[in-house]
């Protein structure tokens, strides 16, 4: 199954979109853990795209594409920003970065999803979550 969303870059849209996505994913019968991971990663990526990519301009949408099979869920979040160099994200677990307010969302996404990738420009994130037996141990 596949579905695409065009979401205004307003933080008030994040919980609405999250609810719509989880409703769309109901046929997968996700576990509580999978729902938590998907919701958190989806919301973090939407917030980052809205704030940093689209400067919270509601007229500039964030594009969300969902694709799933029985064993895999893929979420792609794309903004209209200039992108960023993903290699320059500070490690939020290092002592010198513990009090900084950036990098935690991306860190969580890397920990909770099974695969992530960015396009070359750095304004499009693809996240894959394996479902059921294929999931990370």
N, C-alpha and C positions, 0 to 999 in steps of 0.2 A: 504494500500500500504506500501511497505517496500523497503528500499534501503540502501546499505552499501557503505561507502567510506573508502579508505586507503589514508591518506593525508601525504605527506612528511612534516617533522617538520621544515618548513621554513615559516617565517612570510609572505612572498610574496604569499603563497598559501591561506591565510585566505580570502582575498576578492574574489579570484577565486572560492573557495569552497562555500562561502556565496552566490554568484550568482548562482552556480549550484543547491544549496539547494532550493533557492527561485524559481528557474525554475521548479524543481521537485514538489514543493508545489503549483504551479499555479492552479491545479484542485480544491484546497480548497477555492479559491477566498477569501483569507485573507483580513481583513480590514487593513488600513494603520497602525493602532495601533498594530495589531497582527504582521504585517510584521516588524515593529520597534522592538518589544519585541523579536521576534524570531531571527532576525539578530543580535541584540546586545548580547543576551545570547549565541548564537552560536559562535560569534566571540570571546567573552571573554573566553569562555570555551576552544576553540581551542588554543588561545594564551597561556592560562595558561598551557595546556597540552604540547604544543610545548616547551615553555620556561622552566617550572619547572619540568615537567615529563620527557621529552625527550632531555633536554639540547640543544635544537635547532640543533639537529643532523638530517639532512634531510633524512638520510638512515633509521632512526627509525620512522615509521609512527604512526600517530594518527588515531585511528579507530573511525568512526562516523557511527552510525546507526540511520536512520530515520524511523519512523513508524507513519502512520496516519489513522484516520477514519474521518467521517464527523464532529465529535464532539471533537476530541482529537488529539494532536500532541505530540509524544514522541521523544526526541533526546537523544542519549547516546553517550558520548565522553569518550574514554579510551586511556590512554597513557601507556608507558612501564616503567614508573618511579616507585620509591619505594612507592609512595603515601604519604599521610600526614594525621594527625589526625584533622579532620574537626572541632572538639570541641575546638581546640587551635587557631582558627582564631580570631584575635582581632576585636572587634566591631569598624568599621571605623567611626561610628557616635559619638563615645565618644570623649570628648575633648582631652584626651591624645593621641588619635590616628588620629586626623584630618589631621595632616601634614605627616603622614606615607604614603608611596607609595604602600602599599599592602592591600588587603582585599576588595577593592572597587568592583572589578569584581564579586566576589562571593556574595557580598551584593546586587548588582544589579540583579544578577540571582535569588536570593531568593525573591526579591521584584517583579520581572516581570513574573516569572513562577508560575504556580499554585501548583506544587509539585516538589521537588527535593530530590534526595537521592544519597548517595555515597555507593560504595561497602565497605567492611570491611577494605580492604587495603588502600583505599583513592585515587585510581588512575582511578576510573571510576565514572563518574557523569551521572545520568539519570535525565532528565528534562521533565516535562509534562506541556503543555499549553492546557487548555480547550478552545474550539472554539465556537463562537456564544453565545447562551443563557447560556451555562454552565460557561462561563468565569467569573472571579472575578468581583465583582461590583466596 
